Amino acid sequence: MGRAFLIAAIGAVLIAVGYGLGTFAESYSLNQCYALGLDTLATEGEVAASSKSDAALARFRRLVRSLPLAGPKTNCKRVQLALDAFDTPD
């Protein structure tokens, strides 16, 4: 009985460690999405504000509305696609 308990305990620890590493990797990836989105917003916001152009402000508004940021449910691929689409010339 002691040996079975030890094997079960080791299995439980391995599962917990794997789950923890997976959770960390997912949150890191999500934070990278937000960092990329916020950096792009900051850069484009500065460009729009310094240009004082209605077209630049409209472009910035389109960027803000196009980013699919949904808190912890954010899909990083969708954020990257939105940023890539924004970077293409109008």
Residue pairs with C-beta under 8 A, 6 or more apart in sequence:
29 76
30 72
30 74
30 76
32 76
33 69
33 74
33 76
33 79
33 80
34 69
34 74
36 79
36 80
36 83
37 67
37 69
37 79
37 83
40 63
40 83
40 86
41 63
41 64
41 67
44 59
44 60
44 63
45 60
47 56
47 60
48 56
48 57
48 59
48 60
59 90
62 86
63 86
66 82
66 85
66 86
67 79
67 82
67 83
68 74
68 75
68 78
68 79
68 82
69 79
